[in-house]
Every structure is written in structure tokens, then in C-alpha cells.
Amino acid sequence: MQPLVSRTVLVLVALPQELDAALLGPQAVVHYTGVGKVNAAYMAAKAIRAHAPQLVVNFGSAGRVGLCAPGLVEVASVLQRDMNAEPLAPRGATPFQGGGHTLHSGRAGVVCGTGDSFVTAPDPWFEAKGVQLVDMELYAVASVCARENVAWRAIKFVSDDANGDSANDWQANVRRGEQLFVDWFLRQAW
């Protein structure tokens, strides 16, 4: 009898509305984190410890705030858009924390800003920092991965334009990225 091969790809998604886990088949372990950085960090740490993955993939919806193609996009780097402890540290930087405050996936793609708010208006800081997408979980997931020495990737579906219509647009589009992500995931050589 051959031993079971452990699954090495952990997929973290905020909500079941964004992805039906069964669609990825046996090559992935899927966990739903819940919305926001605290929930995402907690579930990322718990799932990484339980499954010891070689790779974490964060999938979910995101709002477009800069030049970014519609549809499915890969994230190159992420920063905290709501960490603002000025004058102790510049916006986006956690005070008294060494190292960089922008986390890099090692892949080409867009810049994402993570925060615990649903963006519905422009913010000049986004443009100044090159932020193209906003979400509510990725920085927490990437931070836990960095601390646990686990590679990460993030694939986001542009669900809205982060404006006054975002809540309605998100509701209307949240499931539209699911099949695009499943197709992308199944084409990968895991």
C-alpha cells in the first residue's frame, strides 16, 4: 500500500461565495478565512500549521483603483493601505517592525493594497504607492506566509471599480471569477 501524498497547495479564500472548494479537486486544500485581516491571519496560520503546504494561493475578489486589466490578475506585491501610525512610521508601515513593509510574491503582476475597509472612493495614496487593486485579506495571508517561510501567490478577480457603485457591483460580480480561477488553477503544474 502506497502512503498518501500530502497536498502541498493550500488555497485561502475569504468566502464560499467566491469559490466552491469542490471545483478544485483533490490537488488543493481549501480553507475559507472570513473577511478582513484578523480572520485571514488567523486562518492562514492555523491552516499552514495543519497542512504544511509548499505554496499558499490566495484567491478572491478585489476592487480596481488604478490601471489594471479586468478579469483575473496575479498580484506581484501587497502592502497595508490602512496601517497609519504616523508620525511613528509612514502610512503602510507597521511601527517598530523591521524588514520591508511591502511583501512580494516573486511573480509579475499588479500591486494590491489590503485593508479592513471596503473602498468606495479614490485615495491619492493609492496612486502615490502604485496600488492598482484593493482587497481585505491578502497582506495578512502574505505576512503569515513570510513568517512561516511558505511561498505565496495571489490571484484576484476584479469585481468592481472601488467607487460609489462598488457594493452593488461586488454583489453582482462576486461569483464571476470562480470559473476563471478554477481554469487557471487546473492549468498549473502543481
Contact map, one row per residue, 1 for C-alpha under 8 A:
1110000000000000000000000000000000000000000000000000000000000000000000000000000000000000000000000000000000000000000000000000000000000000000000000000000000000000000000000000000000000000000000
1111000000000000000000000000000000000000000000000000000000000000000000000000000000000000000000000000000000000000000000000000000000000000000000000000000000000000000000000000000000000000000000
1111100000000000000000000000000000000000000000000000000000000000000000000000000000000000000000000000000000000000000000000000000000000000000000000000000000000000000000000000000000000000000000
0111110000000000000000000000000000000000000000000000000000000000000000000000000000000000000000000000000000000000000000000000000000000000000000000000000000000000000000000000000000000000000000
0011111000000000000000000000000000000000000000000000000000000000000000000000000000000000000000000000000000000000000000000000000000000000000000000000000000000000000000000000000000000000000000
0001111100000000000000000000000000000000000000000010000000000000000000000000000000000000000000000000000000000000000000000000000000000000000000000000000000000000000000000000000000000000000000
0000111111000000000000000111100000000000000000000010100000000000000000000000000000000000000000000000000000000000000000000000000000000000000000000000000000000000000000000000000000000000000000
0000011111000000000000000011000000000000000000000011111000000000000000000000000000000000000000000000000000000000000000000000000000000000000000000000000000000000000000000000000000000000000000
0000001111100000000000000011100000000000000000000000111110000000000000000000000000000000000000000000000000000000000000000000000000000000000000000000000000000000000000000000000000000000000001
0000001111110000000000000001111000000000000000110010101110000000000000000000000000000000000000000000000000000000000000000000000000000000000000000000000000000000000000000000000000000000000000
0000000011111000000000000001111000000000000000000000000111100000000000000000000000000000000000000000000000000000000000000000000000000000000000000000000000000000000000000000000000000000000000
0000000001111100000000000000011110000000000100000000000111100000000000000000000000000000000000000000000000000000000000000000000000000000000000000000000000000000000000000000000000000000000000
0000000000111111011000000000011111000000000000000000000001110000000000000000000000000000000000000000000000000000000000000000000000000000000000000000000000000000000000000000000000000000000000
0000000000011111010000000000000111100001000000000000000000010000000000000000000000000000000000000000000000000000000000000000000000000000100000000000000000000000000000000000000000000000000000
0000000000001111111000000000000111100000000000000000000000000000000000000000000000000000000000000000000000000000000000000000000000000000000000000000000000000000000000000000000000000000000000
0000000000001111111110000000000100000000000000000000000000000000000000000000000000000000000000000000000000000000000000000000000000000000000000000000000000000000000000000000000000000000000000
0000000000000011111100000000000000000000000000000000000000000000000000000000000000000000000000000000000000000000000000000000000000000000000000000000000000000000000000000000011000000000000000
0000000000001111111100000000000000000000000000000000000000011000000000000000000000000000000000000000000000000000000000000000000000000000000000000000000000000000000000000000011011000000000000
0000000000001011111110100000000000000000000000000000000000000000000000000000000000000000000000000000000000000000000000000000000000000000000000000000000000000000000000000000001001000000000000
0000000000000001111111100000000000000000000000000000000000000000000000000000000000000000000000000000000000000000000000000000000000000000000000000000000000000000000000000000000001000000000000
0000000000000001001111111000010000000000000000000000000000000000000000000000000000000000000000000000000000000000000000000000000000000000000000000000000000000000000000000000000000000000000000
0000000000000000000111111000000000000000000000000000000000000000000000000000000000000000000000000000000000000000000000000000000000000000000000000000000000000000000000000000000000000000000000
0000000000000000001111111000000000000000000000000000000000000000000000000000000000000000000000000000000000000000000000000000000000000000000000000000000000000000000000000000000000000100000000
0000000000000000000011111111000000000000000000000000000000000000000000000000000000000000000000000000000000000000000000000000000000000000000000000000000000000000000000000000000000000100110000
0000000000000000000011111111000000000000000000000000000000000000000000000000000000000000000000000000000000000000000000000000000000000000000000000000000000000000000000000000000000000000000000
0000001000000000000000011111100000000000000000000000000000000000000000000000000000000000000000000000000000000000000000000000000000000000000000000000000000000000000000000000000000000000000000
0000001110000000000000011111100000000000000000000000000000000000000000000000000000000000000000000000000000000000000000000000000000000000000000000000000000000000000000000000000000000000000001
0000001111100000000000011111110000000000000000000000000000000000000000000000000000000000000000000000000000000000000000000000000000000000000000000000000000000000000000000000000000000000000000
0000001011100000000000000111111000000000000000000000000000000000000000000000000000000000000000000000000000000000000000000000000000000000000000000000000000000000000000000000000000000000000000
0000000001111000000010000001111100000000000000000000000000000000000000000000000000000000000000000000000000000000000000000000000000000000000000000000000000000000000000000000000000000000000000
0000000001111000000000000000111110000000001000100000000000000000000000000000000000000000000000000000000000000000000000000000000000000000000000000000000000000000000000000000000000000000000000
0000000000011111000000000000011111000000001000000000000000000000000000000000000000000000000000000000000000000000000000000000000000000000000000000000000000000000000000000000000000000000000000
0000000000011110000000000000001111100011011100000000000000000000000000000000000000000000000000000000000000000000000000000000000000000000000000000000000000000000000000000000000000000000000000
0000000000001110000000000000000111110011000000000000000000000000000000000000000000000000000000000000000000000000000000000000000000000000000000000000000000000000000000000000000000000000000000
0000000000000110000000000000000011111011000000000000000000000000000000000000000000000000000000000000000000000000000000000000000000000001100000000000000000000000000000000000000000000000000000
0000000000000000000000000000000001111111000000000000000000000000000000000000000000000000000000000000000000000000001100000000000000000001100000000000000000000000000000000000000000000000000000
0000000000000000000000000000000000111111100000000000000000000000000000000000000000000000000000000000000000000000011100000000000000000001111110000000000000000000000000000000000000000000000000
0000000000000000000000000000000000011111110000000000000000000000000000000000000000000000000000000000000000000000000000000000000000000000000100000000000000000000000000000000000000000000000000
0000000000000000000000000000000011111111111000000000000000000000000000000000000000000000000000000000000000000000000000000000000000000000000000000000000000000000000000000000000000000000000000
0000000000000100000000000000000011111111111100000000000000000000000000000000000000000000000000000000000000000000000000000000000000000000110110000000000000000000000000000000000000000000000000
0000000000000000000000000000000000001111111110000000000000000000000000000000000000000000000000000000000000000000000000000000000000000000100110110000000000000000000000000000000000000000000000
0000000000000000000000000000000010000111111111000000000000000000000000000000000000000000000000000000000000000000000000000000000000000000000000000000000000000000000000000000000000000000000000
0000000000000000000000000000001110000011111111100000000000000000000000000000000000000000000000000000000000000000000000000000000000000000000000000000000000000000000000000000000000000000000000
0000000000010000000000000000000010000001111111110000000000000000000000000000000000000000000000000000000000000000000000000000000000000000000010011000000000000000000000000000000000000000000000
0000000000000000000000000000000000000000111111111000000000000000000000000000000000000000000000000000000000000000000000000000000000000000000000010000000000000000000000000000000000000000000000
0000000000000000000000000000000000000000011111111100000000000000000000000000000000000000000000000000000000000000000000000000000000000000000000000000000000000000000000000000000000000000000000
0000000001000000000000000000001000000000001111111111000000000000000000000000000000000000000000000000000000000000000000000000000000000000000000000000000000000000000000000000000000000000000000
0000000001000000000000000000000000000000000111111111100000000000000000000000000000000000000000000000000000000000000000000000000000000000000000000001000000000000000000000000000000000000000000
0000000000000000000000000000000000000000000011111111000000000000000000000000000000000000000000000000000000000000000000000000000000000000000000000000000000000000000000000000000000000000000000
0000000000000000000000000000000000000000000001111111000000000000000000000000000000000000000000000000000000000000000000000000000000000000000000000000000000000000000000000000000000000000000000
0000011101000000000000000000000000000000000000111111100000000000000000000000000000000000000000000000000000000000000000000000000000000000000000000000000000000000000000000000000000000000000000
0000000100000000000000000000000000000000000000111111110000000000000000000000000000000000000000000000000000000000000000000000000000000000000000000000000000000000000000000000000000000000000000
0000001111000000000000000000000000000000000000010011111100000000000000000000000000000000000000000000000000000000000000000000000000000000000000000000010000000000000000000000000000000000000000
0000000110000000000000000000000000000000000000000001111100000000000000000000000000000000000000000000000000000000000000000000000000000000000000000000011000000000000000000000000000000000000000
0000000111000000000000000000000000000000000000000000111110000000000000000000000000000000000000000000000000000000000000000000000000000000000000000000011110000000000000000000000000000000000000
0000000011110000000000000000000000000000000000000000111111000000000000000000000000000000000000000000000000000000000000000000000000000000000000001000011110000000000000000000000000000000000000
0000000011110000000000000000000000000000000000000000001111100000000000000000000000000000000000000000000000000000000000000000000000000000000000000000000111100000000000000000000000000000000000
0000000000111000000000000000000000000000000000000000000111110000000000000000000000000000000000000000000000000000000000000000000000000000010010000000000111110000000000000000000000000000000000
0000000000111000000000000000000000000000000000000000000011111000000000000000000000000000000000000000000000000000000000000000000000000000000000000000000001111000000000000000000000001000000000
0000000000001100010000000000000000000000000000000000000001111100000000000000000000000000000000000000000000000000000000000000000000000000000000000000000000111000000000000000000000000000000000
0000000000000000010000000000000000000000000000000000000000111110000000000000000000000000000000000000000000000000000000000000000000000010000000000000000000011110000000000000010010000000000000
0000000000000000000000000000000000000000000000000000000000011111000000000000000000000000000000000000000000000000000000000000000000001110000000000000000000011111000000000000000000000000000000
0000000000000000000000000000000000000000000000000000000000001111100000000000000000000000000000000000000000000000000000100000000000001110000000000000000000000111110001000000000000000000000000
0000000000000000000000000000000000000000000000000000000000000111111100000000000000000000000000000000000000000000000000000000000000011100000000000000000000000111110000000000000000000000000000
0000000000000000000000000000000000000000000000000000000000000011111000000000000000000000000000000000000000000000000000000100010000111100000000000000000000000000110000000000000000000000000000
0000000000000000000000000000000000000000000000000000000000000001111100000000000000000000000000000000000000000000000000000000011001111000000000000000000000000000000000000000000000000000000000
0000000000000000000000000000000000000000000000000000000000000001111110000000000000000000000000000000000000000000000000000000000000010000000000000000000000000000000000000000000000000000000000
0000000000000000000000000000000000000000000000000000000000000001011111000000000000000000000000000000000000000100000000000000000000011000000000000000000000000000000000000000000000000000000000
0000000000000000000000000000000000000000000000000000000000000000001111101000000000000000000000000000000000000000000000000000000000000000000000000000000000000000000000000000000000000000000000
0000000000000000000000000000000000000000000000000000000000000000000111111000000000000000000000000000000000000000000000000000000000000000000000000000000000001100000000000000000000000000000000
0000000000000000000000000000000000000000000000000000000000000000000011111000000000000000000000000000000000000000000000000000000000000000000000000000000000001110000000000000000010000000000000
0000000000000000000000000000000000000000000000000000000000000000000001111100000000000000000000000000000000000000000000000000000000000000000000000000000000111100000000000000000010011000000000
0000000000000000000000000000000000000000000000000000000000000000000011111110000000000000000000000000000000001100000000000000000000000000000000000000000000111100000000000000000000000000000000
0000000000000000000000000000000000000000000000000000000000000000000000011111000000000000000000000000000000111100000000000000000000000000000000000000000011110000000000000000000000000000000000
0000000000000000000000000000000000000000000000000000000000000000000000001111110000000000000000000000000010111111000000000000000000000000000000000000000011110000000000000000000000000000000000
0000000000000000000000000000000000000000000000000000000000000000000000000111110000000000000000000000000111111110000000000000000000000000000000000000000001000000000000000000000000000000000000
0000000000000000000000000000000000000000000000000000000000000000000000000011111000000000000000000000011110001111000000000000000000000000000000000000000000000000000000000000000000000000000000
0000000000000000000000000000000000000000000000000000000000000000000000000011111100000000000000000000011100000011110000000000000000000000011001000000000000000000000000000000000000000000000000
0000000000000000000000000000000000000000000000000000000000000000000000000000111110000000000100000000111000000011110000000000000000000000001000000000000000000000000000000000000000000000000000
0000000000000000000000000000000000000000000000000000000000000000000000000000011111100000000110000000110000000000111000000000000000000000001000000000000000000000000000000000000000000000000000
0000000000000000000000000000000000000000000000000000000000000000000000000000001111110000001100000000000000000000111000000000010000000000000000000000000000000000000000000000000000000000000000
0000000000000000000000000000000000000000000000000000000000000000000000000000000111110000001100000000000000000000011100000000000000000000000000000000000000000000000000000000000000000000000000
0000000000000000000000000000000000000000000000000000000000000000000000000000000111111000001111000000000000000000001000000000000000000000000000000000000000000000000000000000000000000000000000
0000000000000000000000000000000000000000000000000000000000000000000000000000000011111100111111000000000000000000000000000000000000000000000000000000000000000000000000000000000000000000000000
0000000000000000000000000000000000000000000000000000000000000000000000000000000000111111111011100000000000000000000000000000000000000000000000000000000000000000000000000000000000000000000000
0000000000000000000000000000000000000000000000000000000000000000000000000000000000011111111000000000000000000000000000000000000000000000000000000000000000000000000000000000000000000000000000
0000000000000000000000000000000000000000000000000000000000000000000000000000000000001111110000000000000000000000000000000000000000000000000000000000000000000000000000000000000000000000000000
0000000000000000000000000000000000000000000000000000000000000000000000000000000000001111110000100000000000000000000000000000000000000000000000000000000000000000000000000000000000000000000000
0000000000000000000000000000000000000000000000000000000000000000000000000000000000011111111011100000000000000000000000000000000000000000000000000000000000000000000000000000000000000000000000
0000000000000000000000000000000000000000000000000000000000000000000000000000000000011111111110000000000000000000000000000000000000000000000000000000000000000000000000000000000000000000000000
0000000000000000000000000000000000000000000000000000000000000000000000000000000011111100111110000000000000000000000000000000000000000000000000000000000000000000000000000000000000000000000000
0000000000000000000000000000000000000000000000000000000000000000000000000000001111110000011111000000100000000000000000000000000000000000000000000000000000000000000000000000000000000000000000
0000000000000000000000000000000000000000000000000000000000000000000000000000000100111000111111100000100000000000000000000000000000000000000000000000000000000000000000000000000000000000000000
0000000000000000000000000000000000000000000000000000000000000000000000000000000000111000100111111000100000000000000000000000000000000000000000000000000000000000000000000000000000000000000000
0000000000000000000000000000000000000000000000000000000000000000000000000000000000001001100011111000000000000000000000000000000000000000000000000000000000000000000000000000000000000000000000
0000000000000000000000000000000000000000000000000000000000000000000000000000000000000000000001111100000000000000000000000000000000000000000000000000000000000000000000000000000000000000000000
0000000000000000000000000000000000000000000000000000000000000000000000000000000000000000000001111110000000000000000000000000000000000000000000000000000000000000000000000000000000000000000000
0000000000000000000000000000000000000000000000000000000000000000000000000000000000000000000000011111000000000000000000000000000000000000000000000000000000000000000000000000000000000000000000
0000000000000000000000000000000000000000000000000000000000000000000000000000000000000000000000001111100000000000000000000000000000000000000000000000000000000000000000000000000000000000000000
0000000000000000000000000000000000000000000000000000000000000000000000000000000000000000000000000111111000000000000000000000000000000000000000000000000000000000000000000000000000000000000000
0000000000000000000000000000000000000000000000000000000000000000000000000000001100000000000111000011111000000000000000000000000000000000000000000000000000000000000000000000000000000000000000
0000000000000000000000000000000000000000000000000000000000000000000000000000111100000000000000000001111100000000000000000000000000000000000000000000000000000000000000000000000000000000000000
0000000000000000000000000000000000000000000000000000000000000000000000000000111000000000000000000001111110000000000000000000000000000000001001100000000000000000000000000000000000000000000000
0000000000000000000000000000000000000000000000000000000000000000000000000001110000000000000000000000011111100000000000000000000000000000000000000000000000000000000000000000000000000000000000
0000000000000000000000000000000000000000000000000000000000000000000000000011100000000000000000000000001111100000000000000000000000000000000000000000001111000000000000000000000000000000000000
0000000000000000000000000000000000000000000000000000000000000000000000000001000000000000000000000000000111110000000000000000000000000000000000000000000000000000000000000000000000000000000000
0000000000000000000000000000000000000000000000000000000000000000000000000111000000000000000000000000000111111000000000000000000000000000000000000000000010000000000000000000000000000000000000
0000000000000000000000000000000000000000000000000000000000000000000000000111000000000000000000000000000001111100000000000000000000000000000000000000000000000000000000000000000000000000000000
0000000000000000000000000000000000000000000000000000000000000000000000001111100000000000000000000000000000111110000000000000000000000000000000000000000000000000000000000000000000000000000000
0000000000000000000000000000000000000000000000000000000000000000000100001111100000000000000000000000000000011111000000000000000000111000000000000000000000000000000000000000000000000000000000
0000000000000000000000000000000000000000000000000000000000000000000000000011111000000000000000000000000000001111100000000000000001111000000000000000000000000000000000000000000000000000000000
0000000000000000000000000000000000000000000000000000000000000000000000000010111000000000000000000000000000000111110000000000000000111110000000000000000000000000000000000000000000000000000000
0000000000000000000000000000000000000000000000000000000000000000000000000000011110000000000000000000000000000011111000000000010000111110001000000000000000000000000000000000000000000000000000
0000000000000000000000000000000000001000000000000000000000000000000000000000011111000000000000000000000000000001111100000000000000000111111000000000000000000000000000000000000000000000000000
0000000000000000000000000000000000011000000000000000000000000000000000000000000111100000000000000000000000000000111111000000000000000111100000000000000000000000000000000000000000000000000000
0000000000000000000000000000000000011000000000000000000000000000000000000000000001000000000000000000000000000000011111000000000000000001000000000000000000000000000000000000000000000000000000
0000000000000000000000000000000000000000000000000000000000000000000000000000000000000000000000000000000000000000001111100000000000000001000000000000000000000000000000000000000000000000000000
0000000000000000000000000000000000000000000000000000000000000000000000000000000000000000000000000000000000000000001111110000000000000011000000000000000000000000010000000000000000000000000000
0000000000000000000000000000000000000000000000000000000000000010000000000000000000000000000000000000000000000000000011111000000000000100000000000000000000000000011001000000000000000000000000
0000000000000000000000000000000000000000000000000000000000000000000000000000000000000000000000000000000000000000000001111100000000000000000000000000000000000000011111000000000000000000000000
0000000000000000000000000000000000000000000000000000000000000000000000000000000000000000000000000000000000000000000000111110000000000000000000000000000000000000011100000000000000000000000000
0000000000000000000000000000000000000000000000000000000000000000100000000000000000000000000000000000000000000000000000011111010000000000000000000000000000000000011000000000000000000000000000
0000000000000000000000000000000000000000000000000000000000000000000000000000000000000000000000000000000000000000000000001111111000000000000000000000000000000000000000000000000000000000000000
0000000000000000000000000000000000000000000000000000000000000000000000000000000000000000000000000000000000000000000000000111111100000000000000000000000000000000000000000000000000000000000000
0000000000000000000000000000000000000000000000000000000000000000000000000000000000000000000000000000000000000000000000000011111110000000000000000000000000000000000000000000000000000000000000
0000000000000000000000000000000000000000000000000000000000000000110000000000000010000000000000000000000000000000100000000111111111110000000000000000000000000000000000000000000000000000000000
0000000000000000000000000000000000000000000000000000000000000000010000000000000000000000000000000000000000000000000000000011111111110000000000000000000000000000000000000000000000000000000000
0000000000000000000000000000000000000000000000000000000000000000000000000000000000000000000000000000000000000000000000000001111111100000000000000000000000000000000000000000000000000000000000
0000000000000000000000000000000000000000000000000000000000000000000000000000000000000000000000000000000000000000000000000000111111100000000000000000000000000000000000000000000000000000000000
0000000000000000000000000000000000000000000000000000000000000000010000000000000000000000000000000000000000000010000000000000011111110000000000000000000000000000000000000000000000000000000000
0000000000000000000000000000000000000000000000000000000000000000110000000000000000000000000000000000000000000111100000000000011111111100000000000000000000000000000000000000000000000000000000
0000000000000000000000000000000000000000000000000000000000000001111100000000000000000000000000000000000000000111100000000000011001111100000000000000000000000000000000000000000000000000000000
0000000000000000000000000000000000000000000000000000000000000111110100000000000000000000000000000000000000000111100000000000000000111110000000000000000000000100000000000000000000000000000000
0000000000000000000000000000000000000000000000000000000000000111100000000000000000000000000000000000000000000001111000100000000000111111000000000000000000000000010000000000000000000000000000
0000000000000000000000000000000000000000000000000000000000001110000000000000000000000000000000000000000000000001111001000000000000001111110000000000000000000000000000000000000000000000000000
0000000000000000000000000000000000111000000000000000000000000000000000000000000000000000000000000000000000000000011111000000000000000111111000000000000000000000000000000000000000000000000000
0000000000000100000000000000000000111001100000000000000000000000000000000000000000000000000000000000000000000000011000000000000000000011111110000000000000000000000000000000000000000000000000
0000000000000000000000000000000000001001000000000000000001000000000000000000010000000000000000000000000000000000010000000000000000000011111111000000000001000000000000000000000000000000000000
0000000000000000000000000000000000001000000000000000000000000000000000000000011100000000000000000000001000000000110000000000000000000001111111100000000000000000000000000000000000000000000000
0000000000000000000000000000000000001101100000000000000000000000000000000000000000000000000000000000000000000000000000000000000000000000111111110000000000000000000000000000000000000000000000
0000000000000000000000000000000000001001100100000000000001000000000000000000000000000000000000000000000000000000000000000000000000000000111111111000000000000000000000000000000000000000000000
0000000000000000000000000000000000000000000000000000000000000000000000000000010000000000000000000000001000000000000000000000000000000000011111111100000100000000000000000000000000000000000000
0000000000000000000000000000000000000000100000000000000000000000000000000000000000000000000000000000001000000000000000000000000000000000001111111110000000000000000000000000000000000000000000
0000000000000000000000000000000000000000100110000000000000000000000000000000000000000000000000000000000000000000000000000000000000000000000111111111000000000000000000000000000000000000000000
0000000000000000000000000000000000000000000100000000000100000000000000000000000000000000000000000000000000000000000000000000000000000000000011111111111100000000000000000000000000000000000000
0000000000000000000000000000000000000000000000000000000000000000000000000000000000000000000000000000000000000000000000000000000000000000000001111111111000000000000000000000000000000000000000
0000000000000000000000000000000000000000000000000000000000000000000000000000000000000000000000000000000000000000000000000000000000000000000000111111110000000000000000000000000000000000000000
0000000000000000000000000000000000000000000000010000000000000000000000000000000000000000000000000000000000000000000000000000000000000000000000011111110000000000000000000000000000000000000000
0000000000000000000000000000000000000000000000000000000000000000000000000000000000000000000000000000000000000000000000000000000000000000000000001111111000000000000000000000000000000000000000
0000000000000000000000000000000000000000000000000000111100000000000000000000000000000000000000000000000000000000000000000000000000000000000000001111111100000000000000000000000000000000000000
0000000000000000000000000000000000000000000000000000011100000000000000000000000000000000000000000000000010000000000000000000000000000000000000001100111110000000000000000000000000000000000000
0000000000000000000000000000000000000000000000000000001111000000000000000000000000000000000000000000000010000000000000000000000000000000000001001000011111000000000000000000000000000000000000
0000000000000000000000000000000000000000000000000000001111000000000000000110000000000000000000000000000010100000000000000000000000000000000000000000001111100000000000000000000000000000000000
0000000000000000000000000000000000000000000000000000000011100000000000000111000000000000000000000000000010000000000000000000000000000000010000000000000111110000000000000000000000000000000000
0000000000000000000000000000000000000000000000000000000011110000000000011110000000000000000000000000000000000000000000000000000000000000000000000000000011111000000000000000000000001000000000
0000000000000000000000000000000000000000000000000000000001111100000000011110000000000000000000000000000000000000000000000000000000000000000000000000000001111100000000000000000000000000000000
0000000000000000000000000000000000000000000000000000000000111100000001111000000000000000000000000000000000000000000000000000000000000000000000000000000000111110000000000000000010000000000000
0000000000000000000000000000000000000000000000000000000000001111000001111000000000000000000000000000000000000000000000000000000000001000000000000000000000011111100000000000000010000000000000
0000000000000000000000000000000000000000000000000000000000001111000000100000000000000000000000000000000000000000000000000000000000000000000000000000000000001111100000001100110110000000000000
0000000000000000000000000000000000000000000000000000000000000111000000000000000000000000000000000000000000000000000000000000000000000000000000000000000000000111111011001100100000000000000000
0000000000000000000000000000000000000000000000000000000000000011100000000000000000000000000000000000000000000000000000000000000000000000000000000000000000000111111011000000000000000000000000
0000000000000000000000000000000000000000000000000000000000000011100000000000000000000000000000000000000000000000000001111100000000000100000000000000000000000001111111000000000000000000000000
0000000000000000000000000000000000000000000000000000000000000000000000000000000000000000000000000000000000000000000000111100000000000000000000000000000000000001111111000000000000000000000000
0000000000000000000000000000000000000000000000000000000000000000000000000000000000000000000000000000000000000000000000011000000000000000000000000000000000000000011111100000000000000000000000
0000000000000000000000000000000000000000000000000000000000000000000000000000000000000000000000000000000000000000000000010000000000000000000000000000000000000001111111111000000000000000000000
0000000000000000000000000000000000000000000000000000000000000010000000000000000000000000000000000000000000000000000000110000000000000000000000000000000000000001111111111100000000000000000000
0000000000000000000000000000000000000000000000000000000000000000000000000000000000000000000000000000000000000000000000000000000000000000000000000000000000000000000111111110000000000000000000
0000000000000000000000000000000000000000000000000000000000000000000000000000000000000000000000000000000000000000000000000000000000000000000000000000000000000000000011111111000000000000000000
0000000000000000000000000000000000000000000000000000000000000000000000000000000000000000000000000000000000000000000000000000000000000000000000000000000000000011000011111111100000000000000000
0000000000000000000000000000000000000000000000000000000000000000000000000000000000000000000000000000000000000000000000000000000000000000000000000000000000000011000001111111110000000000000000
0000000000000000000000000000000000000000000000000000000000000000000000000000000000000000000000000000000000000000000000000000000000000000000000000000000000000000000000111111110000000000000000
0000000000000000000000000000000000000000000000000000000000000000000000000000000000000000000000000000000000000000000000000000000000000000000000000000000000000000000000011111111000000000000000
0000000000000000000000000000000000000000000000000000000000000000000000000000000000000000000000000000000000000000000000000000000000000000000000000000000000000011000000001111111110000000000000
0000000000000000110000000000000000000000000000000000000000001000000000000000000000000000000000000000000000000000000000000000000000000000000000000000000000000010000000000111111110000000000000
0000000000000000111000000000000000000000000000000000000000000000000000000000000000000000000000000000000000000000000000000000000000000000000000000000000000000000000000000001111111000000000000
0000000000000000000000000000000000000000000000000000000000000000000000000000000000000000000000000000000000000000000000000000000000000000000000000000000000000010000000000000111111110000000000
0000000000000000010000000000000000000000000000000000000000001000000000110000000000000000000000000000000000000000000000000000000000000000000000000000000000001110000000000000111111111000000000
0000000000000000011100000000000000000000000000000000000000000000000000000000000000000000000000000000000000000000000000000000000000000000000000000000000000000000000000000000001111111100000000
0000000000000000000000000000000000000000000000000000000000000000000000000000000000000000000000000000000000000000000000000000000000000000000000000000000000000000000000000000000111111110000000
0000000000000000000000000000000000000000000000000000000000000000000000010000000000000000000000000000000000000000000000000000000000000000000000000000000000000000000000000000000111111111000000
0000000000000000000000000000000000000000000000000000000000100000000000010000000000000000000000000000000000000000000000000000000000000000000000000000000000100000000000000000000011111111100000
0000000000000000000000110000000000000000000000000000000000000000000000000000000000000000000000000000000000000000000000000000000000000000000000000000000000000000000000000000000001111111110000
0000000000000000000000000000000000000000000000000000000000000000000000000000000000000000000000000000000000000000000000000000000000000000000000000000000000000000000000000000000000111111111000
0000000000000000000000000000000000000000000000000000000000000000000000000000000000000000000000000000000000000000000000000000000000000000000000000000000000000000000000000000000000011111111100
0000000000000000000000010000000000000000000000000000000000000000000000000000000000000000000000000000000000000000000000000000000000000000000000000000000000000000000000000000000000001111111100
0000000000000000000000010000000000000000000000000000000000000000000000000000000000000000000000000000000000000000000000000000000000000000000000000000000000000000000000000000000000000111111100
0000000000000000000000000000000000000000000000000000000000000000000000000000000000000000000000000000000000000000000000000000000000000000000000000000000000000000000000000000000000000011111110
0000000000000000000000000000000000000000000000000000000000000000000000000000000000000000000000000000000000000000000000000000000000000000000000000000000000000000000000000000000000000001111111
0000000000000000000000000000000000000000000000000000000000000000000000000000000000000000000000000000000000000000000000000000000000000000000000000000000000000000000000000000000000000000001111
0000000010000000000000000010000000000000000000000000000000000000000000000000000000000000000000000000000000000000000000000000000000000000000000000000000000000000000000000000000000000000000111
